Amino acid sequence: MTRNARIPVSWKTPSAPPPWRYLAASVLCLALATPATAATPEQRLVGGTWQAQGPGPATNGQVENVGTDDQVVGAVHTVVAHPNDADTLWIGGVNAGLWKTTNATASSPNWTRLTDDQPSLSIGALALDPTDAAIETLVAGSGGFSSFGARGDRIGLLRTTDGGTTWTLLDGGGTLNNVNVSGVAPRCATIVVSANSGSSGIFRSTNTGAAFTQITTGDGTANGIPAGVSHDLVGDPSDNAILFTSVSDAEVNGGTSGFYRSTDTGASWTRVSSSAIEALMVSDVSNVEFAVGPSGDNVYAGIVRSGRLAGVFRSGNGGTTWTAMDLPETIEDGVAIGAHPGGQGRIHFAIVADPSNVNIVYLSGDRQPFRTEASGGGGPFFPNSSNAFDFSGRVFRGDASANPGSQWTRLTHSGTSSNSSPHADSREMTFDAAGNLIETDDGGIYKRTSPQTSGGDWFSLIGDLQTTEYHGISYDSNANIVFGGAQDTGTTEQLVPDMPEFFSISTADGGDTAVDDVSAGGLSTRFTSNQFLGGARRRTYNAANVFQTQIFLTFTPLAGSAPLTAQFYTPIAANEVDGDRLLIGGGNGLYESLDQGSTVTAVAPGRIVNAFRGDPLLYGVPGNADLVYFADGPEIFQRTAAPPAAFTAVTTPGGDINDLAIDPDTPTRLFASDSNQVFFSTNAGTSWADVTSNLISDFDPGTLRTLAFIPGTNDALVVGTNRGIYVAFDSTGFTTWDQLGSGLPNALVYELDYDIADDVLIAGLVGRGAFKLQPATDNSSIFADGFESGNTTAWTITFP
């Protein structure tokens, strides 16, 4: 192809620091504002505007009878309902930031993004301030709560006093940096925070977050609460001064693990747990969640140990004494299985008290069990005893007034009128103003009508929400379709170019993806799978995105090769010039296929391609389909001739390699990145130059995760990071970095896919789905000093 495309530069005009703004929450509160950071002269904006692709939502997901199209989207960790308006909800996505809807009762709610430009979109907690009569003040806490390895950036708190239109970052002068916030209780100028990282425990501010004091220090003799881990923090709706939390792992500091209550807004605490509760909290505590009823007298708590629910307790006198309830369970082939068949209660557990009946509580776990799961009889076999046909949600209703042994009832499947169930892996529940149960999970947000009876059903509230955690992404240039592998919502593909509705090819955890759109004119082959290469398949489509064929891959070993074993997330790469060829980064070595995955040969036994990163695997360039580069830890290996040519190691440039990129026209020019450095080699890895330059100092991007090379008259190297996508040009030796494009939210960028045929760059974000930049290049000139000339009318220049 003719390489005549270049990317122009539009300079960001530096602005003076904005004046101090003071936030008015209500007549009761005085808030401190944090000045925004001014742009520096070095920070330039290059390129056009990123366009969200979706999913928003994906249909045919792993839910059951939830509407007509079974919607899923991605993990939502927390939800807050307006106490007087059933149409208004706020949510916090795991890595998707904060969103708000004002038409939640519509069949397809519309959601507004609130915090795309904040330094982190990783939300661990969210709460309304009950002292604000206008119901406009909320505080969100950041944390790593993704099921994808707890990934997320921790920056402290975000606070709004206008319902979410504007936000102020509060970190207490740095005290809350890197603190994993699990709960928050805002009360005017007093803000109390719980954290479950290390021995963080409880923090408290009395000046609206300007400074925080750690309350949980030492053995607990000072403030009544010892140092340890606090998984939750809830308030008494009838008394703003009363708070509940727990502390586990306190014994290492000479304290006692258990339940704690404060009656002075977190300044001091009293241990209120029983001996039965404390016996469960001595070790292996994964999670503890609380729920307080409207009167404040009925308090519920659940204790998770080693990932599974181990105890449920109720207090009818505000936490002074406690009574154990049954554990919710179903009987599968004669074996009792509880709320967490998957053992994922560390994150996936929620509990909420009924708003009108003091004896009723609702509890949710991870997923449905199959019939023979506990008895070891194979499977999975469905339906189970609840009449579930899939690994969907696990939700129960409890009645503390019922006799022991009969206190829990299914709230999904046979406990509904239409055998319905939300997605699995629950995270939080609350009630809207109309009395509907609202539940969030790894698939999105759902509503259960008539939760006190079996006559209600589950409905999707996803609407146009976009929270998918894509860790693998691909672009089919024949059909102009985006598809990718996502955390817990499977592999999803776009139905129509540039439209947000996607379709679930497969469910569970999506695997890496690849596409051959070069070898069969007018047809494309898409490679997808689940975790551990489960359900690996190749599907062919024509240019109109009409499905043609599907073949499940056997990966039959040839030439004495050992059978391929998969990694949980197995990197794959289709050859850039010969679409019949495929590389698979297995758990026992690198394998090569010459027939699109039907058969494989071990070409680098024992070498494990780095997974859960940017897929450091390169395969084929024009003129040499045999060229391979891959990274195993910090080592990089190359092959330049046809198999059985051996792989040789190149010079190691830095730490563990997250991704690799190559100049296809001059393949001796190789690029590599670890978590905080970018390297450039002009001699196929014999030596390397560190070209990180101003990338870290000017932009604070966090972890560097993925690379893409864009050929043009002025070649470009692109890096995706925790916060943004950046570009450097050949004209500067790839040493001057600029922000690439506007409109991209600050979610984790995990994979980039550039397609030269369509001049399109696709980004897969863990938390916000897929984004497209097209054109990725522009027919204009750029010089080494950044001065631009030529036609730039295709670009929108945005000033801060």
PyMOL commands that set and color helices and strands:
alter all, ss='L'
color gray80, all
select helices_A, chain A and resi 172-174+250-253+275-280+413-415+531-533+695-699+730-732
alter helices_A, ss='H'
color red, helices_A
select strands_A, chain A and resi 9-10+45-49+51-54+58-59+76-81+89-93+97-101+112-113+123-128+138-142+157-160+168-170+181-187+190-195+201-205+213-214+233-236+239-247+258-262+270-271+285-292+299-305+308-315+323-325+330-332+335-337+350-353+360-364+395-399+408-410+426-431+437-441+444-448+458-460+470-476+481-486+490-494+502-506+514-520+523-528+537-542+547-552+556-557+572-574+582-586+589-593+599-605+617-621+624-632+635-639+648-649+659-662+670-673+678-681+689-690+704-710+716-721+724-729+737-742+748-755+760-766+769-773+780-782+788-790
alter strands_A, ss='S'
color yellow, strands_A
deselect
rebuild
show_as cartoon
